Amino acid sequence: MLGQLMLIVATIALLHAAYSTYEHLSHLKALGRPEGTLPNDILLEAFASLFLAIVGATVRSPPLREVTWRSEMKRRAQEEEEDPRLSFANFAQRTGLVTKAQS
């Protein structure tokens, strides 16, 4: 819930920073000075929204899973009763079929 709220606030802040940038550049163009730097408050708002989005996405993400061979074999053994081997083990069996079909 907190992560979702942070992402929504970050999106709104980023859209506001984009609108403020458009307005600032339109103002500079009306004055006849098309080149110029952005004000610091717009830059700060854009970077704050980026930081808030990163933190919100991190908080919202599910917990990381263990990616070791042992944990994979435990998970596969529970899912597949007859053959808990990894799916890429079948490629060695398929190579014989491919060479016979091309001959």
All heavy atoms as an XYZ file, in Angstrom:
806
protein
N       0.822     -1.187      0.000
C       0.000      0.000      0.000
C       0.877      1.266      0.000
O       0.624      2.178     -0.762
C      -0.913     -0.046      1.236
C      -1.782      1.139      1.410
S      -3.004      1.189      0.120
C      -3.790      2.694      0.463
N       1.904      1.266      0.824
C       2.805      2.411      0.896
C       3.571      2.571     -0.420
O       3.733      3.694     -0.917
C       3.775      2.254      2.063
C       4.805      3.370      2.224
C       4.105      4.675      2.575
C       5.825      3.001      3.267
N       4.026      1.464     -0.989
C       4.749      1.523     -2.256
C       3.886      2.050     -3.385
O       4.347      2.837     -4.226
N       2.628      1.609     -3.430
C       1.707      2.083     -4.454
C       1.468      3.591     -4.314
O       1.446      4.318     -5.307
C       0.378      1.328     -4.343
C      -0.624      1.692     -5.389
C      -0.243      1.157     -6.751
O       0.512      0.214     -6.877
N      -0.767      1.784     -7.782
N       1.303      4.054     -3.090
C       1.097      5.482     -2.838
C       2.330      6.288     -3.251
O       2.201      7.365     -3.862
C       0.777      5.713     -1.357
C       0.511      7.148     -0.943
C      -0.765      7.653     -1.601
C       0.413      7.249      0.562
N       3.507      5.763     -2.965
C       4.735      6.452     -3.351
C       4.857      6.542     -4.874
O       5.290      7.571     -5.408
C       5.946      5.744     -2.754
C       6.031      5.863     -1.242
S       7.326      4.834     -0.555
C       8.711      5.909     -0.757
N       4.477      5.491     -5.575
C       4.533      5.517     -7.037
C       3.543      6.521     -7.619
O       3.854      7.212     -8.591
C       4.266      4.120     -7.591
C       5.410      3.123     -7.457
C       4.967      1.740     -7.891
C       6.593      3.571     -8.290
N       2.365      6.612     -7.041
C       1.373      7.576     -7.519
C       1.855      9.005     -7.300
O       1.776      9.855     -8.196
C       0.016      7.326     -6.839
C      -0.582      6.010     -7.345
C      -0.945      8.479     -7.075
C      -1.796      5.557     -6.590
N       2.393      9.278     -6.114
C       2.911     10.621     -5.820
C       4.089     10.947     -6.732
O       4.203     12.077     -7.239
C       3.296     10.730     -4.329
C       4.063     12.005     -4.047
C       2.058     10.646     -3.462
N       4.964      9.973     -6.982
C       6.107     10.204     -7.866
C       5.653     10.488     -9.289
O       6.214     11.366     -9.966
C       7.034      8.994     -7.838
N       4.634      9.798     -9.752
C       4.121     10.037    -11.097
C       3.528     11.435    -11.214
O       3.780     12.152    -12.194
C       3.060      8.976    -11.460
O       3.647      7.679    -11.340
C       2.536      9.174    -12.859
N       2.752     11.829    -10.223
C       2.154     13.168    -10.241
C       3.244     14.246    -10.178
O       3.188     15.243    -10.902
C       1.139     13.322     -9.094
C      -0.064     12.419     -9.354
C       0.712     14.770     -8.916
C      -1.014     12.309     -8.193
N       4.255     14.032     -9.349
C       5.343     15.013     -9.242
C       6.135     15.104    -10.542
O       6.533     16.205    -10.960
C       6.267     14.647     -8.077
N       6.351     13.971    -11.197
C       7.089     13.987    -12.459
C       6.282     14.679    -13.559
O       6.832     15.454    -14.353
C       7.454     12.574    -12.888
C       8.346     12.451    -14.115
C       9.686     13.125    -13.852
C       8.541     11.003    -14.486
N       4.977     14.439    -13.596
C       4.134     15.135    -14.566
C       4.109     16.646    -14.299
O       4.127     17.445    -15.236
C       2.718     14.562    -14.536
C       2.556     13.161    -15.121
C       1.147     12.641    -14.889
C       2.915     13.144    -16.588
N       4.098     17.020    -13.021
C       4.128     18.447    -12.686
C       5.459     19.075    -13.083
O       5.495     20.219    -13.577
C       3.864     18.648    -11.193
C       3.784     20.082    -10.810
N       4.887     20.766    -10.332
C       2.767     20.972    -10.863
C       4.543     22.014    -10.097
N       3.249     22.168    -10.411
N       6.544     18.348    -12.893
C       7.849     18.872    -13.296
C       7.924     19.035    -14.813
O       8.490     20.010    -15.314
C       8.965     17.945    -12.804
N       7.335     18.095    -15.538
C       7.328     18.204    -17.001
C       6.489     19.403    -17.451
O       6.883     20.143    -18.363
C       6.789     16.925    -17.611
N       5.339     19.595    -16.830
C       4.497     20.748    -17.169
C       5.201     22.060    -16.818
O       5.152     23.020    -17.590
C       3.159     20.649    -16.447
C       2.241     21.797    -16.736
C       1.610     21.905    -17.966
C       2.031     22.793    -15.786
C       0.771     22.978    -18.241
C       1.199     23.862    -16.052
C       0.567     23.952    -17.286
O      -0.245     25.008    -17.562
N       5.868     22.098    -15.681
C       6.593     23.311    -15.281
C       7.733     23.612    -16.254
O       8.000     24.774    -16.566
C       7.154     23.151    -13.864
O       6.116     22.990    -12.946
N       8.391     22.566    -16.739
C       9.450     22.753    -17.724
C       8.892     23.326    -19.016
O       9.461     24.251    -19.601
C      10.144     21.404    -18.009
O      10.682     20.900    -16.796
C      11.248     21.553    -19.024
N       7.764     22.800    -19.462
C       7.118     23.322    -20.677
C       6.736     24.793    -20.501
O       6.975     25.609    -21.394
C       5.885     22.477    -21.002
C       5.080     23.023    -22.137
C       5.509     22.869    -23.447
C       3.888     23.698    -21.901
C       4.772     23.381    -24.494
C       3.149     24.211    -22.943
C       3.589     24.057    -24.248
O       2.851     24.568    -25.280
N       6.163     25.119    -19.374
C       5.766     26.504    -19.124
C       6.976     27.432    -19.056
O       6.950     28.546    -19.571
C       4.957     26.605    -17.826
C       3.561     26.063    -17.939
C       2.713     26.887    -18.885
O       2.771     28.134    -18.835
O       1.988     26.273    -19.689
N       8.038     26.974    -18.422
C       9.241     27.806    -18.302
C       9.865     28.054    -19.675
O      10.250     29.192    -19.994
C      10.252     27.125    -17.372
C      11.533     27.874    -17.232
N      11.636     29.065    -16.538
C      12.770     27.627    -17.714
C      12.873     29.507    -16.598
N      13.583     28.645    -17.314
N       9.946     27.005    -20.496
C      10.530     27.176    -21.825
C       9.635     28.028    -22.719
O      10.129     28.793    -23.555
C      10.800     25.810    -22.463
C      11.896     24.993    -21.780
C      12.033     23.632    -22.435
C      13.224     25.726    -21.778
N       8.313     27.919    -22.543
C       7.393     28.782    -23.295
C       7.577     30.246    -22.890
O       7.537     31.154    -23.736
C       5.945     28.368    -23.052
O       5.718     27.093    -23.555
N       7.786     30.486    -21.614
C       8.016     31.850    -21.120
C       9.312     32.415    -21.685
O       9.364     33.588    -22.107
C       8.037     31.841    -19.594
C       8.250     33.175    -18.980
N       7.308     34.175    -19.005
C       9.333     33.695    -18.317
C       7.780     35.238    -18.400
N       9.008     34.970    -17.968
N      10.373     31.596    -21.696
C      11.645     32.059    -22.261
C      11.514     32.348    -23.745
O      12.087     33.317    -24.261
C      12.737     31.016    -22.028
C      13.278     30.875    -20.607
C      14.338     29.797    -20.554
C      13.846     32.194    -20.114
N      10.759     31.511    -24.464
C      10.573     31.721    -25.891
C       9.781     33.010    -26.162
O      10.064     33.728    -27.116
C       9.852     30.521    -26.495
C       9.777     30.539    -27.985
C       9.161     29.251    -28.502
C       9.111     29.270    -30.013
N       8.516     28.056    -30.559
N       8.803     33.304    -25.312
C       8.021     34.533    -25.472
C       8.876     35.771    -25.224
O       8.642     36.830    -25.814
C       6.829     34.525    -24.526
N       9.857     35.640    -24.357
C      10.757     36.769    -24.083
C      11.850     36.904    -25.131
O      12.615     37.864    -25.106
C      11.401     36.607    -22.703
C      10.477     36.741    -21.496
C      11.247     36.464    -20.218
C       9.858     38.130    -21.455
N      11.953     35.947    -26.049
C      12.982     36.010    -27.079
C      14.306     35.434    -26.632
O      15.326     35.693    -27.255
N      14.305     34.689    -25.550
C      15.538     34.040    -25.055
C      15.305     32.522    -25.008
O      15.078     31.952    -23.945
C      15.867     34.528    -23.650
C      16.113     36.021    -23.557
C      16.448     36.417    -22.149
N      15.349     36.055    -21.238
C      15.477     35.943    -19.926
N      16.639     36.147    -19.366
N      14.442     35.639    -19.183
N      15.354     31.841    -26.147
C      15.023     30.415    -26.143
C      16.036     29.537    -25.413
O      15.706     28.434    -25.006
C      14.962     30.058    -27.628
C      15.740     31.101    -28.324
C      15.663     32.337    -27.471
N      17.250     30.038    -25.237
C      18.211     29.230    -24.487
C      18.257     29.702    -23.046
O      18.117     30.890    -22.755
C      19.612     29.274    -25.105
C      20.231     30.645    -25.213
C      19.815     31.391    -26.466
O      19.432     30.762    -27.456
O      19.865     32.617    -26.417
N      18.423     28.781    -22.188
C      18.485     29.094    -20.761
C      18.416     27.802    -19.967
O      18.034     26.752    -20.486
N      18.775     27.887    -18.723
C      18.744     26.690    -17.887
C      17.428     26.616    -17.131
O      16.742     27.622    -16.951
C      19.909     26.709    -16.873
O      19.773     27.859    -16.041
C      21.246     26.746    -17.595
N      17.114     25.421    -16.695
C      15.904     25.228    -15.894
C      16.154     25.711    -14.472
O      17.274     25.603    -13.959
C      15.520     23.755    -15.863
C      14.971     23.169    -17.152
C      14.752     21.677    -16.990
C      13.688     23.841    -17.532
N      15.126     26.211    -13.820
C      15.284     26.602    -12.414
C      15.570     25.378    -11.537
O      15.201     24.250    -11.859
C      13.924     27.212    -12.059
C      13.284     27.554    -13.343
C      13.816     26.598    -14.346
N      16.222     25.658    -10.438
C      16.615     24.565     -9.549
C      15.421     23.845     -8.932
O      15.505     22.650     -8.649
C      17.533     25.085     -8.442
C      18.893     25.461     -8.988
O      19.319     24.964    -10.019
N      19.574     26.367     -8.299
N      14.302     24.543     -8.725
C      13.151     23.870     -8.107
C      12.542     22.822     -9.034
O      12.072     21.774     -8.577
C      12.099     24.881     -7.658
C      11.559     25.724     -8.795
O      12.254     25.849     -9.814
O      10.441     26.246     -8.657
N      12.589     23.062    -10.335
C      12.084     22.057    -11.284
C      13.014     20.848    -11.305
O      12.559     19.700    -11.313
C      11.926     22.670    -12.687
C      10.870     23.765    -12.664
C      11.562     21.603    -13.708
C      10.714     24.492    -13.983
N      14.310     21.102    -11.322
C      15.266     19.996    -11.291
C      15.143     19.195     -9.998
O      15.177     17.954    -10.020
C      16.691     20.530    -11.442
C      17.052     21.115    -12.800
C      18.440     21.741    -12.751
C      16.981     20.046    -13.852
N      14.990     19.891     -8.885
C      14.840     19.209     -7.601
C      13.574     18.364     -7.578
O      13.577     17.233     -7.087
C      14.828     20.236     -6.466
C      14.712     19.667     -5.060
C      15.951     18.864     -4.719
C      14.507     20.784     -4.064
N      12.485     18.899     -8.125
C      11.227     18.148     -8.157
C      11.352     16.894     -9.033
O      10.854     15.829     -8.685
C      10.111     19.036     -8.687
C       8.764     18.378     -8.678
C       7.669     19.307     -9.165
O       7.966     20.381     -9.723
O       6.502     18.942     -8.984
N      12.041     17.001    -10.165
C      12.230     15.852    -11.050
C      13.087     14.775    -10.379
O      12.759     13.587    -10.436
C      12.864     16.300    -12.359
N      14.173     15.179     -9.731
C      15.030     14.198     -9.057
C      14.344     13.593     -7.836
O      14.516     12.413     -7.546
C      16.374     14.820     -8.669
C      17.309     14.968     -9.839
C      17.827     16.215    -10.161
C      17.663     13.892    -10.622
C      18.678     16.366    -11.236
C      18.514     14.025    -11.704
C      19.024     15.270    -12.013
N      13.562     14.392     -7.129
C      12.825     13.852     -5.980
C      11.785     12.842     -6.428
O      11.585     11.804     -5.781
C      12.165     14.993     -5.202
N      11.118     13.107     -7.553
C      10.137     12.142     -8.049
C      10.817     10.864     -8.524
O      10.284      9.770     -8.335
C       9.306     12.761     -9.168
O      10.098     13.003    -10.303
N      11.992     10.986     -9.117
C      12.746      9.794     -9.516
C      13.126      8.966     -8.295
O      12.957      7.745     -8.276
C      13.993     10.200    -10.303
C      14.932      9.066    -10.695
C      14.266      8.161    -11.709
C      16.224      9.625    -11.233
N      13.640      9.613     -7.268
C      14.019      8.918     -6.043
C      12.801      8.259     -5.387
O      12.850      7.107     -4.955
C      14.681      9.896     -5.069
C      15.040      9.280     -3.756
C      16.121      8.425     -3.650
C      14.288      9.547     -2.622
C      16.452      7.845     -2.432
C      14.602      8.975     -1.408
C      15.692      8.123     -1.312
N      11.693      8.977     -5.346
C      10.465      8.446     -4.748
C       9.943      7.251     -5.548
O       9.454      6.275     -4.966
C       9.420      9.551     -4.675
C       8.229      9.331     -3.757
C       8.697      9.174     -2.324
C       7.267     10.494     -3.876
N      10.059      7.306     -6.868
C       9.621      6.187     -7.701
C      10.493      4.959     -7.484
O       9.988      3.831     -7.418
C       9.643      6.590     -9.170
N      11.789      5.153     -7.339
C      12.688      4.020     -7.104
C      12.392      3.371     -5.760
O      12.294      2.146     -5.646
C      14.162      4.469     -7.208
C      14.505      4.805     -8.655
C      15.100      3.394     -6.667
C      15.855      5.443     -8.836
N      12.235      4.193     -4.731
C      11.932      3.653     -3.405
C      10.560      2.976     -3.400
O      10.379      1.897     -2.837
C      12.018      4.762     -2.332
C      11.524      4.273     -0.990
C      13.451      5.264     -2.210
N       9.571      3.583     -4.051
C       8.238      2.998     -4.107
C       8.208      1.674     -4.832
O       7.534      0.731     -4.413
N       8.940      1.574     -5.932
C       9.005      0.313     -6.664
C       9.734     -0.763     -5.854
O       9.374     -1.938     -5.899
C       9.701      0.519     -8.002
N      10.730     -0.348     -5.092
C      11.456     -1.304     -4.255
C      10.574     -1.804     -3.113
O      10.563     -2.999     -2.803
C      12.725     -0.651     -3.680
O      13.517     -0.173     -4.762
C      13.529     -1.633     -2.863
N       9.827     -0.918     -2.485
C       8.941     -1.312     -1.389
C       7.812     -2.200     -1.895
O       7.406     -3.149     -1.235
C       8.377     -0.057     -0.676
C       7.263     -0.405      0.276
C       9.485      0.679      0.048
N       7.329     -1.901     -3.097
C       6.182     -2.620     -3.652
C       6.555     -3.995     -4.204
O       5.694     -4.853     -4.358
C       5.565     -1.778     -4.760
C       4.265     -2.305     -5.267
C       3.646     -1.307     -6.231
N       2.384     -1.795     -6.702
C       2.175     -2.263     -7.930
N       3.164     -2.294     -8.778
N       0.992     -2.681     -8.279
N       7.805     -4.231     -4.540
C       8.201     -5.492     -5.166
C       8.085     -6.650     -4.181
O       8.237     -6.482     -2.972
C       9.634     -5.387     -5.687
O      10.528     -5.291     -4.618
N       7.824     -7.860     -4.696
C       7.731     -9.021     -3.807
C       9.107     -9.389     -3.256
O      10.135     -8.987     -3.809
C       7.181    -10.123     -4.720
C       7.554     -9.707     -6.085
C       7.563     -8.197     -6.077
N       9.149    -10.158     -2.183
C      10.454    -10.542     -1.630
C      11.236    -11.410     -2.619
O      10.645    -12.136     -3.425
C      10.092    -11.323     -0.362
C       8.673    -11.725     -0.540
C       8.039    -10.710     -1.415
N      12.544    -11.305     -2.555
C      13.396    -12.060     -3.460
C      13.392    -13.541     -3.093
O      13.265    -13.912     -1.927
C      14.824    -11.517     -3.405
C      14.992    -10.073     -3.831
C      16.435     -9.644     -3.635
C      14.581     -9.889     -5.274
N      13.526    -14.367     -4.125
C      13.587    -15.810     -3.898
C      15.037    -16.260     -3.951
O      15.880    -15.629     -4.584
C      12.805    -16.559     -4.975
C      11.336    -16.271     -4.943
C      10.591    -17.114     -5.930
N      11.214    -17.041     -7.251
C      11.030    -17.935     -8.215
N      10.254    -18.961     -8.016
N      11.618    -17.804     -9.386
N      15.297    -17.381     -3.325
C      16.630    -17.956     -3.356
C      16.843    -18.603     -4.720
O      15.956    -19.289     -5.231
C      16.763    -18.998     -2.250
C      18.157    -19.520     -2.075
C      18.248    -20.508     -0.927
O      17.236    -20.776     -0.285
O      19.341    -21.014     -0.706
N      18.000    -18.398     -5.340
C      18.244    -18.911     -6.679
C      19.404    -19.904     -6.712
O      20.167    -19.937     -7.659
C      18.489    -17.762     -7.684
C      17.240    -16.987     -7.939
C      19.591    -16.859     -7.208
N      19.521    -20.732     -5.724
C      20.564    -21.745     -5.724
C      20.035    -23.033     -6.348
O      18.832    -23.230     -6.519
C      21.034    -22.036     -4.282
O      19.933    -22.519     -3.530
C      21.612    -20.787     -3.631
N      20.930    -23.920     -6.683
C      20.561    -25.206     -7.275
C      19.684    -26.001     -6.312
O      18.692    -26.602     -6.718
C      21.828    -25.980     -7.628
C      21.555    -27.331     -8.191
C      21.509    -28.508     -7.511
C      21.275    -27.645     -9.540
N      21.217    -29.525     -8.352
C      21.068    -29.025     -9.612
C      21.166    -26.886    -10.696
C      20.775    -29.669    -10.798
C      20.881    -27.542    -11.878
C      20.684    -28.914    -11.919
N      20.037    -25.997     -5.063
C      19.291    -26.767     -4.067
C      17.845    -26.262     -3.946
O      16.903    -27.061     -3.912
C      19.980    -26.691     -2.711
C      19.254    -27.481     -1.624
C      20.014    -27.467     -0.338
N      21.231    -28.257     -0.557
C      22.309    -28.184      0.200
N      22.357    -27.361      1.214
N      23.356    -28.918     -0.061
N      17.650    -24.949     -3.905
C      16.286    -24.427     -3.789
C      15.483    -24.707     -5.057
O      14.286    -24.974     -4.988
C      16.314    -22.932     -3.495
O      16.840    -22.230     -4.590
N      16.133    -24.669     -6.217
C      15.434    -24.969     -7.471
C      15.006    -26.432     -7.515
O      13.902    -26.755     -7.942
C      16.339    -24.640     -8.657
C      15.718    -24.853    -10.003
C      14.629    -23.867    -10.326
O      14.558    -22.795     -9.708
O      13.815    -24.188    -11.203
N      15.872    -27.308     -7.049
C      15.522    -28.732     -7.038
C      14.404    -29.030     -6.025
O      13.555    -29.881     -6.275
C      16.752    -29.586     -6.726
C      17.731    -29.682     -7.875
S      17.038    -30.527     -9.281
C      16.790    -29.221    -10.430
N      14.387    -28.320     -4.910
C      13.294    -28.516     -3.949
C      11.967    -28.083     -4.561
O      10.960    -28.769     -4.432
C      13.554    -27.707     -2.676
C      14.578    -28.286     -1.769
C      14.751    -27.386     -0.557
C      15.888    -27.841      0.306
N      16.099    -26.932      1.444
N      11.978    -26.955     -5.247
C      10.749    -26.448     -5.853
C      10.298    -27.354     -6.999
O       9.131    -27.681     -7.117
C      10.963    -25.032     -6.371
C       9.689    -24.373     -6.863
C       9.951    -22.982     -7.379
N      10.796    -22.968     -8.557
C      10.358    -23.197     -9.801
N       9.098    -23.459    -10.008
N      11.193    -23.145    -10.822
N      11.223    -27.789     -7.830
C      10.872    -28.649     -8.958
C      10.401    -30.014     -8.492
O       9.533    -30.604     -9.107
C      12.055    -28.794     -9.893
C      12.427    -27.515    -10.531
C      12.447    -27.665    -11.975
N      12.819    -26.371    -12.541
C      12.490    -26.024    -13.728
N      11.802    -26.836    -14.469
N      12.839    -24.851    -14.190
N      10.997    -30.522     -7.420
C      10.590    -31.836     -6.920
C       9.155    -31.788     -6.404
O       8.412    -32.763     -6.509
C      11.535    -32.294     -5.817
N       8.739    -30.666     -5.859
C       7.368    -30.535     -5.392
C       6.398    -30.363     -6.557
O       5.283    -30.861     -6.518
C       7.245    -29.339     -4.448
C       7.984    -29.530     -3.149
C       8.065    -28.242     -2.344
O       7.616    -27.208     -2.794
N       8.656    -28.320     -1.165
N       6.810    -29.700     -7.624
C       5.928    -29.464     -8.762
C       5.827    -30.673     -9.677
O       4.764    -30.996    -10.173
C       6.420    -28.268     -9.570
C       6.281    -26.954     -8.860
C       6.878    -25.812     -9.676
O       7.418    -26.069    -10.769
O       6.800    -24.674     -9.203
N       6.942    -31.309     -9.952
C       6.986    -32.413    -10.911
C       7.361    -33.690    -10.172
O       8.488    -33.869     -9.753
C       8.015    -32.114    -11.993
C       7.775    -30.799    -12.698
C       8.963    -30.375    -13.534
O       9.977    -31.106    -13.543
O       8.884    -29.317    -14.154
N       6.431    -34.583    -10.062
C       6.665    -35.831     -9.317
C       7.539    -36.804    -10.090
O       8.418    -37.434     -9.542
C       5.322    -36.488     -8.970
C       4.496    -35.721     -7.976
C       5.119    -35.707     -6.592
O       5.768    -36.690     -6.218
O       4.963    -34.689     -5.909
N       7.306    -36.950    -11.419
C       7.983    -38.002    -12.164
C       9.403    -37.650    -12.589
O      10.276    -38.492    -12.582
C       7.162    -38.397    -13.392
C       7.021    -37.325    -14.447
C       5.908    -36.343    -14.172
O       5.111    -36.552    -13.251
O       5.847    -35.342    -14.882
N       9.683    -36.406    -12.989
C      11.009    -36.033    -13.462
C      11.353    -34.622    -12.996
O      10.984    -33.656    -13.642
C      11.063    -36.112    -14.990
C      12.480    -35.977    -15.508
O      13.429    -36.118    -14.712
O      12.629    -35.740    -16.721
N      12.069    -34.479    -11.872
C      12.367    -33.142    -11.345
C      13.561    -32.464    -11.994
O      14.021    -31.456    -11.512
C      12.621    -33.408     -9.866
C      13.190    -34.775     -9.845
C      12.479    -35.518    -10.945
N      14.108    -33.036    -13.091
C      15.261    -32.403    -13.740
C      14.859    -31.083    -14.382
O      13.701    -30.855    -14.695
C      15.856    -33.324    -14.808
C      16.467    -34.575    -14.225
C      17.085    -35.402    -15.292
N      16.045    -35.789    -16.243
C      16.300    -36.295    -17.432
N      17.536    -36.479    -17.826
N      15.320    -36.623    -18.245
N      15.839    -30.241    -14.624
C      15.573    -28.974    -15.279
C      15.150    -29.204    -16.726
O      15.507    -30.201    -17.348
C      16.819    -28.093    -15.247
C      17.234    -27.603    -13.861
C      18.541    -26.844    -13.962
C      16.163    -26.710    -13.291
N      14.405    -28.273    -17.284
C      13.864    -28.445    -18.626
C      14.944    -28.442    -19.701
O      14.772    -29.032    -20.750
C      12.849    -27.356    -18.915
O      13.466    -26.099    -18.832
N      16.086    -27.802    -19.469
C      17.131    -27.779    -20.485
C      17.857    -29.110    -20.605
O      18.620    -29.315    -21.530
C      18.130    -26.648    -20.247
C      18.918    -26.761    -18.980
C      20.018    -27.578    -18.887
C      18.567    -26.006    -17.878
C      20.744    -27.660    -17.725
C      19.286    -26.081    -16.713
C      20.375    -26.922    -16.634
N      17.606    -30.068    -19.708
C      18.237    -31.378    -19.807
C      17.728    -32.142    -21.018
O      18.379    -33.050    -21.499
C      17.987    -32.177    -18.534
N      16.583    -31.774    -21.557
C      16.014    -32.470    -22.701
C      16.682    -32.100    -24.019
O      16.476    -32.779    -25.007
C      14.518    -32.171    -22.803
C      13.758    -32.726    -21.622
O      14.174    -33.705    -21.024
N      12.655    -32.088    -21.286
N      17.476    -31.056    -24.084
C      18.108    -30.665    -25.329
C      19.088    -31.721    -25.828
O      19.241    -31.905    -27.026
C      18.819    -29.325    -25.181
C      17.880    -28.161    -25.115
C      17.979    -27.223    -24.117
C      16.901    -28.015    -26.060
C      17.109    -26.154    -24.056
C      16.022    -26.948    -26.017
C      16.127    -26.014    -25.017
N      19.748    -32.422    -24.938
C      20.675    -33.465    -25.358
C      19.922    -34.590    -26.059
O      20.427    -35.194    -27.004
C      21.436    -34.011    -24.158
N      18.720    -34.877    -25.657
C      17.923    -35.918    -26.299
C      17.399    -35.448    -27.650
O      17.249    -36.233    -28.579
C      16.755    -36.299    -25.397
C      17.202    -36.878    -24.072
C      16.060    -36.946    -23.077
O      14.964    -36.508    -23.371
N      16.339    -37.498    -21.911
N      17.121    -34.185    -27.805
C      16.566    -33.665    -29.042
C      17.598    -33.550    -30.158
O      17.253    -33.524    -31.323
C      15.940    -32.297    -28.795
C      14.724    -32.361    -27.924
C      14.149    -30.990    -27.760
N      13.086    -31.038    -26.743
C      12.572    -29.995    -26.173
N      13.009    -28.794    -26.499
N      11.621    -30.104    -25.289
N      18.876    -33.490    -29.821
C      19.890    -33.331    -30.876
C      19.932    -34.553    -31.768
O      20.173    -34.427    -32.969
C      21.280    -33.097    -30.269
O      21.607    -34.157    -29.382
C      21.315    -31.776    -29.539
N      19.686    -35.726    -31.241
C      19.655    -36.910    -32.089
C      18.505    -36.871    -33.066
O      18.623    -37.312    -34.214
N      17.385    -36.328    -32.705
C      16.240    -36.231    -33.586
C      16.490    -35.241    -34.710
O      16.099    -35.461    -35.852
C      14.996    -35.820    -32.808
C      14.505    -36.807    -31.747
C      13.348    -36.207    -30.970
C      14.094    -38.105    -32.384
N      17.167    -34.150    -34.421
C      17.429    -33.138    -35.426
C      18.397    -33.673    -36.475
O      18.207    -33.482    -37.684
C      17.991    -31.852    -34.781
C      18.451    -30.873    -35.843
C      16.930    -31.237    -33.895
N      19.443    -34.359    -36.092
C      20.420    -34.866    -37.063
C      19.810    -35.965    -37.921
O      20.124    -36.082    -39.089
C      21.671    -35.376    -36.353
O      21.304    -36.361    -35.393
C      22.421    -34.258    -35.687
N      18.902    -36.785    -37.393
C      18.261    -37.815    -38.192
C      17.280    -37.212    -39.182
O      17.142    -37.671    -40.304
C      17.495    -38.797    -37.268
C      18.415    -39.676    -36.463
C      17.588    -40.563    -35.564
C      18.475    -41.329    -34.619
N      17.700    -42.149    -33.675
N      16.607    -36.146    -38.830
C      15.632    -35.526    -39.725
C      16.310    -34.822    -40.883
O      15.774    -34.754    -41.978
C      14.772    -34.543    -38.943
N      17.514    -34.287    -40.679
C      18.217    -33.579    -41.755
C      18.890    -34.530    -42.711
O      19.195    -34.182    -43.835
C      19.256    -32.634    -41.160
C      18.666    -31.470    -40.407
C      19.730    -30.601    -39.770
O      20.896    -30.945    -39.765
N      19.315    -29.472    -39.215
N      19.178    -35.748    -42.302
C      19.898    -36.703    -43.153
C      19.080    -37.193    -44.308
O      17.945    -37.218    -44.420
C      20.350    -37.915    -42.332
O      21.186    -37.469    -41.285
